[in-house]
Amino acid sequence: MKPILLLALLAGAAQAAPSPASHPLSTAPQQQNLQSVRKEIDNLKKDLAQKQAVQQEAKSAIQESEQAIAQTNQVIAKLENKQNNSAQQLADLRQQVQTTARKLAETRQRVAQMLARQYKSGDHDAMKLMLNADDPNQTSRDMVYYQHIAKAQQQMVTQLISHQHELEALTFQLEQELARLDALSNHKSREKNALLNSKTNKLAQLNKISGEIQAGQSRLSKLQEDEKRLTNLIAQINQEIERRRQEAIRKAAEERKARQAAALAAKKENERRRKLAESARKQGKPVPEVARKSVPVPQEKPVEEVADSSAAGKAFASLQGRMKMPVSGQLAGRFGSARSEGTSWKGVFIRTSAGQPVHAVADGNVVYADALRGFGNAVIVDHGGNYLTVYTGLSSIGKGVGSTVKAGETLGNTGALDSGESGLYFEIRHMGQPLNPQTWVR
């Protein structure tokens, strides 16, 4: 509700009401709305805290995923480097195998050609060669030479075959290593894809929770504005309530003062007329017509509204200007006025018949319930905030010390003071000092 609307409401209420006290304002609806808004704010803050925790977890999980992906990328890069090196080594080995195979083929071909030539020339028979030779020594040298050549060729063939086998073994090992690296690389690639998918899902979750948090924070800002507006509204209504209460107190005081002045004037006028009539009678003259009648003396307004449960649950201090008296009757003793025995009333005396129920004016705890010298049976109720109410002149007491009472509950029944005056004597005290109850009632 905007301030302008509040002022319009207050103005309308003031015009519609015959008096401030007859149509009191209430902050109850706004207080209820404020409590509801504050409860929603608390719930929203808790929800935001939970979501922010989830958001932080998601951020941490994404960071961990990114680290895992980076580590996997490093492993894949190393594997690719090993694969490239192994592939190059394999290519080199295969080239060496081909070269060795070619050399082996060439050597075998040379040996075959040499053997073929020897066969064709008939040099394959060593005995024949020895018999046909002109120079036996030369023939012997040639035989040794051929043996060395044949042996050397054979050794070369053997070495080439051994080298070829070694190269083929290395080639097989490299092929196995490449296959293992390929499998490991594929596994790491799948692992990387899984991490990327997980990161994508976590990013989606983070975006969702971040959106919810942003919406929640926007809602929280709006609720906090509502809370501030309601708090200001309640403060304005309380100000208006206080203004009306003070106005009611002022008018009540003016009315009491006017009644007291009228009563004093009426008493003086009646005394003057009495003296006038007495003087006439002493002189043997007829009593003047004006002296034959007395002026009605204005009486205090009777106490009609009695305390009930409408004040239950309210702080005592908030009841000023709205409180109801504990019993109905005629206000016979006013706060501060003189008593017959020479003292003055520190509360109010309500004249009423005996046996009337006496009601607690507000919630509180009974701190005294016994006879009180000079006042008869008494009950004292502590209302908190250093406020006490005193009820004396009771014929019976209905509550004991320690009892918790609610506004409107019966504390006992009316009786008489020790002076013999029938009715109820009622006090309000704050910090031990008596307060005028008439400034607290409607």
C-alpha positions, 0 to 999 in steps of 0.5 A: 500500500502506497503512502498516498493510499494510506493517507486517504484511508486514514482521512476517510476513516477519520471522517467516517468515525464520530470520534478517534476512539470509536473507530480505532485503526489496527495494524493487524492485517499489515502485521500479518502480511509483514510476518508472511513476507518475512517468512517468505524471505527467510524461506527464500534465503534458505533456498538460495543458500542451498542453490548457491551451494549446488552452484558452487559444487557444479562450478567445482565439478566443471573445474575438475572436469576441465582439469581431467580433460586437460590431463587427458589431452596431455596423455593423448598428445603423448600417445600421438607423439609415441605413435608417430615415433613408433610409426617412423621407427616401423617405417625405418625397420621395414625399409631396412628389412626390404634393403636386407632382403634385397642384399640377401637376394643379390648375394644369393644370386651372385653365389648361384651365378658363381656356382653355375659358372663353375658347373659349366666350366667343369670346375666343380670337380676338385680332383679333376681340377688338380689332375688337369692343372699345369701348375699344381701349386697354382691349382692349390692356391685357386682351390683355397681362393674358391673355398674362401669366396664360397665361405665368405658368401655363405657367411654373408648369406647367414648374416643377412638372414639373421639380420632379416630375422632380427628386423622382422622381430623388431617390426613385429614388436613395433606393430604390437606397440602401435596396436597397443598405442592405438587401443590406448589412444582410442580408450583415452579418446572415449574417456575424453568424450565422456568427460566432455559430455559430463562437462556439457551436462554440468554446464547445463545444470550450472546455467539452470541453477544460476538462472534460478538463483538470479530469479530468486535474488530478484524475488528476494529484492522484491520481497525486501522492498515489500517488507520495507514498504509494509514496515513503513506503512505499519509505522505510519498507522502506529503514528496515526493510532498514537495521534488518535490515542493522544487526541482521545486522552486530551478530549477525555481530560477536557470532558472530565475537567468540564464535568468537574467545573460544572459540578463545582459550579452547581454545588456553589449555586446550590449552596448559594440558593440554600443560604438564600432560602435559609436567610428568607426563612430566618427573616420570616419572608417567603422563600424565593422561587429560585431558592426552592429548586436545586441545580442538578449536579453533573455526575461522572460518566458511569463505567459501562465497558468491562474488560474482556478478551479483546485485550488478550495477547496485547502488550499492556503499554499498547492498551493506553486509551483503549483499556476497559475497566475491570467492573461496571458501576459509578466512578465515585473516587477519581485519581488524585481526589481527596478521600474522606480519611484525608488521603487521596485516591492513587487509583479510581474507586468504582461504586457497585453492588457486592458480588459483581465479577472483577475482570483482569484488564490485560494478560499477566501473572498473579503476584499477590492474592491476599488481604491488604490492610486498609483495602480488604482482599486484594489481587495484584497482576504483573503484566510485564514491562514493569506494569502492575494492576491492583484490584482491592475491596474483593469479597472473594479471590478467584486466583492464586499467586503464580496463576496466569490470567488472560484479559477478561478472566475473573479475578474475584468478586466485588465487596467493600474496602475496610472503610466500608465503601462498597465497590472496587478500588483499582490502580495502575502502577508503572515502575512503582508509580501510580498512573491515572486509570482514566487516561487509559480507558476509552 
